Amino acid sequence: QNLIQIFKISFNKNFYHSEESHPFWELVYVDSGKINAISNGIGVSLSQGQVIFHKPHEMHSHISNKIDPSNLLVVAFTCESKAMDFFDGKIFTLGKSEKKILSLFLDEAKNATKKLSGSFEDKTPIDFSEAAFGSIQLMGAMLEELLISLIRRSDENTFKIKPGRESKKI
């Protein structure tokens, strides 16, 4: 329904942000490097090309791995569709076509906002006052296309977050 915030952030190898919760979805894509994502007390490692979704009101944080600097794309949005339940607790490794969709989304985000926030602490709402014609609609369509693509190929390159070998309870 709404795009809340878009961040394109570069983190040093010592980055950490405190646990937070909010009433909207958050897509976190690792463009480069590696990070640790904590979701409701469960920690998982994410590498370049992977994406995690945090559902509304989920306690979460992101921490560098203390080795690699990283670049993240964070998209906060609202969506009331029951289909979003599919993304709860899952990590995806994006394929070539999905990375292309995300790249086109970013291009339109730049057309719509003129400048993406580079600070995780910046909670200023997105300013669409100078958006190029149709850019907001294209962003919504591209985000929907990405979500549909991930659901359609759900059995490939999808990981469920749960305590076990790959994750740890914090």
SULNOR-V154459 format. One record per residue. NEAR is the number of other ideal C-beta (glycine too) atoms within 12 Angstrom. D_LAST is the distance of its C-alpha to the last C-alpha in Angstrom with 1 decimal. Layout:
((NEAR,D_LAST) (NEAR,D_LAST))
//
This chain:
((15,33.0) (21,32.0) (37,30.5) (26,28.6) (32,27.6) (39,27.6) (35,26.1) (31,26.8) (32,24.8) (24,24.8) (32,21.9) (18,22.2) (18,19.9) (15,18.2) (28,17.5) (20,14.7) (26,15.0) (14,13.6) (20,12.0) (24,15.1) (18,16.7) (21,20.3) (19,23.0) (27,23.4) (36,22.1) (40,20.7) (41,21.4) (40,19.8) (42,21.9) (38,21.4) (29,25.0) (21,24.4) (29,21.9) (28,18.3) (45,15.2) (36,11.5) (45,10.9) (31,7.9) (36,9.5) (24,8.8) (19,5.0) (27,5.7) (27,6.5) (39,10.1) (30,12.9) (38,16.1) (27,19.5) (23,22.9) (24,24.3) (37,21.2) (41,20.5) (45,17.7) (38,18.6) (38,16.8) (29,18.8) (24,20.3) (16,18.3) (28,14.9) (20,12.2) (36,11.4) (29,11.5) (35,12.7) (29,12.5) (29,15.2) (26,14.8) (18,16.9) (17,19.7) (24,21.1) (22,22.3) (36,21.9) (27,23.8) (38,22.4) (38,24.3) (44,22.8) (39,25.0) (32,24.5) (36,26.8) (21,27.7) (28,28.8) (14,29.7) (17,30.5) (10,29.1) (17,28.8) (27,25.7) (17,23.8) (23,24.1) (34,21.6) (22,18.7) (25,15.7) (31,17.8) (35,18.1) (37,21.7) (23,23.6) (32,26.6) (21,30.0) (13,33.0) (18,34.4) (31,31.1) (24,30.7) (17,34.3) (29,33.7) (37,30.8) (21,33.3) (22,36.0) (37,33.7) (30,33.0) (20,36.8) (31,37.5) (36,34.8) (23,36.7) (24,39.9) (29,38.6) (29,37.0) (17,38.8) (18,35.6) (31,31.9) (28,29.6) (17,27.9) (19,25.8) (28,22.5) (14,23.5) (19,26.8) (16,26.6) (15,30.3) (16,31.4) (29,32.9) (19,36.6) (25,38.6) (11,41.9) (15,43.2) (21,41.8) (19,44.1) (12,45.8) (15,43.6) (26,40.5) (27,38.3) (18,39.5) (25,38.9) (34,35.3) (25,34.7) (19,36.5) (33,34.6) (40,31.2) (23,32.6) (22,33.9) (35,30.5) (33,28.8) (21,31.8) (26,31.7) (35,28.0) (24,28.8) (18,31.9) (19,30.4) (18,27.3) (12,27.6) (15,27.7) (19,24.8) (25,22.3) (25,18.8) (21,16.9) (33,13.1) (20,11.9) (17,9.8) (13,12.1) (9,13.7) (18,13.0) (25,9.4) (16,6.2) (14,3.8) (18,0.0))
//
